[in-house]
Amino acid sequence: MSEYQTLKREKYFDEVIRLHYELGYGETKIAELIPINPSTAWRWIRKFAAKNKDKTTAMARTKKTKTAPKDSDEEAKDDIRSLKAELSALKAKLKMAEMRADLYGEMIKVAEKKFKVEIRKKAGAKR
């Protein structure tokens, strides 16, 4: 193990273990918070679990559960309302885009009939 890896392990190992066992974070989430590779976090957690089997089961049993504050229900309702509003706006945009595509298709049909020129590409392979 290089000196850099040893320093990194000394600096971040305890925090990785704490985030995993106390907060329940996975190696990907830990790697977002701490400047290490997810595979490194996974390896450290695995090694810690192998060495401390009785500690890890106790840590897993006493894992902190997050208690939601009362106003989180209101925040959740607000989030739902805003997401529903966004969904309806996106549905309206989609409907307009579909209508526009239909209109363009009809315009091409009219132009092909009027000017007797094929505008659309023909399907199939060229010979």
N, C-alpha and C positions, 0 to 999 in steps of 0.2 A: 504494500500500500504506500502510495507516495505521501510526501509531507502535506501536500495540499488536501488530499483526501482525509488525512488524519485530522487536520485542523477543522475541516468542514464537519467531520463527524463529531468532534468535541463541541463545536459551536451549535450544531442543530439537532443532534441526536435526541436529547431530552425533550425538546420542543416537538419533534415529530411523534415521539411516543405519547406525549401528553395530548396532542391534537387527535391522535388516533383513538386512544382509549378513553379519554375524558369527554371529548366532543363528538366522537364517532366519525371523524373525517376519514375519507379514503385517501389512497396515495396520490390520486390526481388532484384533489382539492388541496392537500398538503403541499404538493409541488407548486401550486398556484400561489400559496402564501409564503413559502420558504424557497429560496433559490437552489433547489436540488431537483434531480431527475425523479419522476414518479417511480422508476424501477429501483432507484436508490432508497426511496422511502419504503417501498414494499420490502426490500431486502432487510432494512434495519428493523422494521416491524416484525418480520418473520424471525429474525435472529433473536430479538428481544423476547418474543413469545416462546421460542424454543428454550431459552435459558431460564425464563421465569414463568413456568406453566401455572403455578399456584397464584402468582401475582396477577397474571393476565385474566384469569377467571374471576378473581375478586374485583379487578378493575372493570370488567365487563358487567358484573352485577351491580356495581355502584355507579354506573354511567349516569351522568347528569341528564335529567329530562328537562327540556326547556318548557317553562310555563309561559303561556302567552298572556300578555296583558289584556285587560278587558277591552280597550279600544282597538285591539287588533281585529275584532269582529267587524267594527265599523270600517277599518282600513280594507279588510277583505271585501266587504260589500262595495266600497268605493272602487276597488280594483275590478271587481266583477262588472260594475256599471260602466267603467271606462272601457273595459275590454268588449263589452256588448256594443257600446257606441262605435268603437273602432271596427268591429266586425260588420255592423250594418253599413258603415261608410265604405268599407272595402267591398261589400256585396254590391253596393250602388255603383262603385267604380267598375267592377267586373261586368255588371249589366250594361253600362255605357260602352265599355270596350267591346263586348260581344255585339251590341247594336252597330257600333262603328265598323266592325269587321264585316257584318252582314251588308251594311250600306256599301262598303267598298266592293264587295263581291257583286252586288247588283249593278254598280257603276261599270264594272268591268264587263259584265254581260251586255249591258246596253251599248257600250262602246264597241264591243266585238260585233254586235248585230248591225249597228249603224255604219261603221267604217269597214266591215267585213275583213277585219284583221284579227288574227289570233294573238291575244296578249298573254294568256297563261301558258306556262310550259306544259308540254305534253308529257304524260307519265310514260315510263318505259325507257328502255335502253336505246341509245342512238345506234344507227347502223352505218 
